[in-house]
Amino acid sequence: MRCALGHPPSFWTDLRTALREDDEALHHRLLGLRESAGLPESVSALRVADVAVWTAHPAPGHRCP
């Protein structure tokens, strides 16, 4: 996921902050995506974010440094 986001230096801290901001709006949005996809509650919000970023990441021929 870090490659797709440009290798931010404080990736995990920034992600934790983003998931907590605005009364956990991002976290709740990810849980809503999970529900819309019909996934079980055992799939975490972090995993939903991982898959969303991965699917939007450049694919054919792209090589992360």
TIFI-735350 format. One line per field, with one value per residue: x, z, y of N, C-alpha, C, O, CB in turn. Coordinates in steps of 0.001 Angstrom, whole numbers, plus 500000, padded with zeros to 6 digits. Atoms other than C-alpha are relative to their C-alpha. Glycine has a CB too. Layout:
<sites>
nc1	(X / ...)
nc3	(Z / ...)
nc2	(Y / ...)
cac1	(X / ...)
cac3	(Z / ...)
cac2	(Y / ...)
cc1	(X / ...)
cc3	(Z / ...)
cc2	(Y / ...)
oc1	(X / ...)
oc3	(Z / ...)
oc2	(Y / ...)
cbc1	(X / ...)
cbc3	(Z / ...)
cbc2	(Y / ...)
</sites>
This chain:
<sites>
nc1	(500829 / 499121 / 499558 / 501115 / 500213 / 498788 / 499050 / 499928 / 499089 / 500713 / 501172 / 500893 / 500517 / 500970 / 501176 / 500715 / 500637 / 501100 / 501092 / 500607 / 500478 / 501409 / 500840 / 499719 / 500760 / 499382 / 500198 / 501398 / 500172 / 499424 / 500921 / 501131 / 499574 / 499984 / 501384 / 500511 / 499401 / 500490 / 498901 / 500258 / 499397 / 498609 / 499152 / 499820 / 500013 / 498664 / 499926 / 500811 / 499168 / 498907 / 500505 / 500418 / 498788 / 499358 / 500715 / 499837 / 498569 / 499606 / 499719 / 499120 / 498663 / 499558 / 499129 / 499749 / 498553)
nc3	(500000 / 499948 / 501351 / 500696 / 499415 / 500151 / 498900 / 499014 / 498910 / 498772 / 500547 / 499014 / 499145 / 500806 / 500191 / 498722 / 499844 / 500972 / 499568 / 498785 / 500242 / 500328 / 499307 / 500655 / 501259 / 500948 / 499472 / 500228 / 501456 / 500362 / 499523 / 500924 / 501227 / 499676 / 499962 / 501381 / 500747 / 499437 / 499333 / 498578 / 499040 / 499746 / 500890 / 499294 / 500769 / 500572 / 501175 / 501038 / 500518 / 500735 / 501287 / 500786 / 500516 / 500913 / 501271 / 500695 / 500251 / 501368 / 500041 / 501007 / 500213 / 498922 / 499012 / 498848 / 499675)
nc2	(498818 / 498824 / 499661 / 499353 / 498678 / 499200 / 500234 / 498918 / 500384 / 500354 / 500681 / 500613 / 498926 / 499257 / 500846 / 500035 / 498689 / 499901 / 500869 / 499439 / 498636 / 499737 / 500976 / 501292 / 500037 / 500933 / 501356 / 500364 / 500161 / 501296 / 501031 / 499956 / 500691 / 501428 / 500453 / 499952 / 501108 / 501252 / 500695 / 500261 / 499075 / 500399 / 499200 / 498729 / 498753 / 499866 / 500889 / 499369 / 498911 / 500630 / 500475 / 498830 / 499348 / 500949 / 500063 / 498722 / 499850 / 500350 / 501426 / 500609 / 499453 / 499110 / 500634 / 499140 / 499975)
cac1	(500000 / 502903 / 504103 / 500680 / 500615 / 504133 / 506042 / 505043 / 507608 / 505042 / 502648 / 501279 / 500948 / 499184 / 496861 / 495987 / 495250 / 493105 / 491063 / 490364 / 489684 / 486217 / 484618 / 486165 / 484480 / 487005 / 486781 / 482983 / 483155 / 485414 / 483029 / 480206 / 482174 / 482683 / 478963 / 478116 / 480451 / 478748 / 481950 / 481925 / 482782 / 486026 / 487348 / 488820 / 488493 / 492257 / 491940 / 489153 / 491449 / 494302 / 492215 / 490749 / 494209 / 495615 / 492875 / 493417 / 497208 / 498837 / 499118 / 500500 / 504234 / 504348 / 507168 / 507309 / 510778)
cac3	(500000 / 500710 / 497105 / 495756 / 498082 / 497252 / 500270 / 502790 / 505630 / 508412 / 506629 / 509628 / 511807 / 508988 / 508362 / 512041 / 512134 / 508990 / 510404 / 513586 / 512059 / 511650 / 514200 / 512424 / 509097 / 506976 / 509214 / 508960 / 505176 / 504883 / 507012 / 504720 / 501687 / 503395 / 504012 / 500428 / 499139 / 501326 / 503182 / 506684 / 509761 / 510028 / 507147 / 508835 / 507719 / 507157 / 504774 / 502881 / 502536 / 501395 / 498633 / 497553 / 497205 / 495551 / 492908 / 492099 / 491900 / 488432 / 487314 / 483991 / 483859 / 487015 / 489370 / 492839 / 493849)
cac2	(500000 / 502384 / 502201 / 503159 / 506162 / 507347 / 505963 / 508648 / 508726 / 508514 / 506160 / 504258 / 507360 / 509227 / 506292 / 506007 / 509737 / 509568 / 506694 / 508699 / 512141 / 513639 / 511338 / 508307 / 509174 / 507243 / 504199 / 504212 / 504692 / 501656 / 499618 / 500759 / 499579 / 496238 / 495937 / 496982 / 494291 / 491689 / 490870 / 489379 / 491434 / 489469 / 491613 / 494690 / 498301 / 498278 / 495315 / 497104 / 500151 / 497897 / 496336 / 499697 / 501239 / 498115 / 498024 / 501712 / 501264 / 501309 / 497717 / 496430 / 497012 / 499138 / 498326 / 499786 / 500940)
cc1	(500881 / 500454 / 498916 / 499764 / 501256 / 501000 / 500067 / 500835 / 499296 / 498695 / 499038 / 499406 / 498934 / 498723 / 499174 / 499254 / 498798 / 498802 / 499265 / 499386 / 498501 / 499064 / 500054 / 499236 / 500588 / 499786 / 498571 / 499709 / 500534 / 499103 / 498748 / 500320 / 500012 / 498593 / 499404 / 500510 / 499538 / 501076 / 499679 / 500712 / 501452 / 500977 / 500086 / 499899 / 501361 / 500148 / 499181 / 500797 / 501126 / 499548 / 499578 / 501202 / 500676 / 499306 / 500112 / 501455 / 500312 / 500426 / 500982 / 501316 / 500504 / 500868 / 500248 / 501492 / 500296)
cc3	(500000 / 498624 / 499271 / 500504 / 499982 / 501130 / 500997 / 501205 / 501284 / 499655 / 501076 / 500943 / 499254 / 499792 / 501286 / 500235 / 499077 / 500419 / 501225 / 499786 / 499728 / 500583 / 499317 / 498685 / 499001 / 500441 / 499716 / 498502 / 499545 / 500465 / 499124 / 498682 / 500215 / 499979 / 498592 / 499162 / 500528 / 500695 / 501479 / 500893 / 500333 / 499073 / 500617 / 499058 / 499329 / 498756 / 498847 / 499354 / 499135 / 498609 / 499115 / 499391 / 498978 / 498644 / 499217 / 499599 / 498537 / 499934 / 498907 / 499811 / 501105 / 500979 / 501130 / 500305 / 501285)
cc2	(501256 / 500423 / 500786 / 501415 / 500862 / 499906 / 501159 / 499565 / 499585 / 499289 / 499498 / 501033 / 500799 / 499203 / 499938 / 501312 / 500127 / 499155 / 500560 / 501386 / 500055 / 498945 / 498631 / 499823 / 498998 / 498557 / 499520 / 499826 / 498648 / 498858 / 499954 / 499318 / 498491 / 499436 / 499958 / 498834 / 498640 / 499186 / 499799 / 501015 / 499637 / 500720 / 501399 / 501203 / 500210 / 499128 / 500573 / 501135 / 499442 / 499574 / 501173 / 500712 / 499098 / 499978 / 501295 / 500247 / 499651 / 498535 / 499595 / 500741 / 500898 / 499212 / 501003 / 499971 / 499263)
oc1	(500511 / 500530 / 499198 / 499239 / 501272 / 501823 / 501158 / 500736 / 499813 / 497638 / 497853 / 498240 / 497885 / 497628 / 497950 / 498106 / 497735 / 497658 / 498122 / 498553 / 497881 / 498210 / 499044 / 498802 / 499845 / 499455 / 498366 / 498920 / 499908 / 498931 / 498190 / 499474 / 499599 / 498357 / 498720 / 499815 / 499860 / 500983 / 498930 / 501660 / 502188 / 502182 / 499075 / 500011 / 501428 / 500751 / 499598 / 500809 / 501412 / 500232 / 499817 / 501171 / 501117 / 499977 / 499956 / 501745 / 499724 / 501144 / 502183 / 501343 / 501669 / 500546 / 500750 / 502142 / 501453)
oc3	(499398 / 498349 / 498649 / 499775 / 500562 / 501290 / 501281 / 501637 / 502025 / 500195 / 501045 / 501322 / 499814 / 499837 / 501251 / 500682 / 499501 / 500227 / 501484 / 500579 / 499359 / 499886 / 499191 / 498363 / 498395 / 499630 / 499272 / 498117 / 498729 / 499752 / 498900 / 498113 / 499348 / 499424 / 498234 / 498279 / 499948 / 500783 / 502062 / 500465 / 500877 / 499323 / 500756 / 497839 / 498203 / 497771 / 497692 / 498130 / 498063 / 497623 / 497907 / 498221 / 497932 / 497612 / 497996 / 498880 / 497989 / 500814 / 499165 / 499432 / 501078 / 501358 / 500907 / 500199 / 501700)
oc2	(502264 / 501620 / 501810 / 502257 / 501947 / 500808 / 501654 / 498417 / 498749 / 499615 / 499831 / 500925 / 501117 / 499763 / 500061 / 501308 / 500582 / 499567 / 500184 / 501824 / 499058 / 498398 / 497938 / 498718 / 498226 / 497693 / 498390 / 498963 / 497971 / 497869 / 498879 / 498627 / 497721 / 498362 / 498999 / 498331 / 497603 / 497962 / 500582 / 501674 / 500460 / 500711 / 502087 / 501072 / 500702 / 499554 / 500486 / 501265 / 499976 / 499849 / 501154 / 501094 / 499574 / 499966 / 501285 / 501204 / 498718 / 498060 / 499526 / 501912 / 501295 / 498086 / 502105 / 498931 / 499188)
cbc1	(499053 / 501211 / 500363 / 498729 / 499508 / 499630 / 501382 / 498580 / 500921 / 499720 / 500442 / 500745 / 501149 / 500604 / 500421 / 500980 / 501005 / 500478 / 500539 / 501037 / 500746 / 499819 / 498551 / 499649 / 499966 / 501505 / 500288 / 499068 / 500718 / 501405 / 499613 / 499586 / 501401 / 500646 / 499164 / 500396 / 501522 / 499379 / 501318 / 500445 / 499176 / 500153 / 499422 / 501349 / 499650 / 501067 / 499496 / 498659 / 500582 / 500536 / 498817 / 499201 / 500981 / 500002 / 498545 / 499505 / 500824 / 501148 / 498730 / 499286 / 500024 / 498778 / 501356 / 499164 / 500503)
cbc3	(501213 / 500868 / 499210 / 500163 / 501416 / 499834 / 499435 / 500454 / 500302 / 500856 / 499148 / 500800 / 500463 / 498652 / 499560 / 501161 / 499717 / 498611 / 500313 / 501095 / 498833 / 498489 / 500062 / 500943 / 499367 / 499859 / 501526 / 500599 / 499233 / 500605 / 501473 / 499747 / 499556 / 501372 / 500906 / 499337 / 500063 / 498926 / 499837 / 500369 / 501277 / 499834 / 498509 / 500709 / 500917 / 501038 / 500355 / 500590 / 501160 / 500771 / 500209 / 500876 / 501154 / 500606 / 500237 / 500882 / 500966 / 499507 / 499819 / 498684 / 498743 / 500736 / 499349 / 501241 / 500115)
cbc2	(499992 / 499719 / 498726 / 499178 / 499859 / 501392 / 499749 / 500420 / 501136 / 501261 / 498844 / 498943 / 500934 / 500371 / 498580 / 499729 / 501128 / 499567 / 498610 / 500078 / 500611 / 500062 / 500499 / 498854 / 501395 / 500291 / 499963 / 501070 / 501139 / 499848 / 500257 / 501435 / 500485 / 499760 / 500915 / 501316 / 500088 / 499177 / 500785 / 498577 / 500027 / 498488 / 500048 / 500014 / 501209 / 499628 / 498575 / 500532 / 500841 / 498792 / 499041 / 500979 / 500339 / 498596 / 499673 / 501145 / 499100 / 500918 / 499254 / 499930 / 500749 / 500640 / 499528 / 499549 / 501439)
</sites>
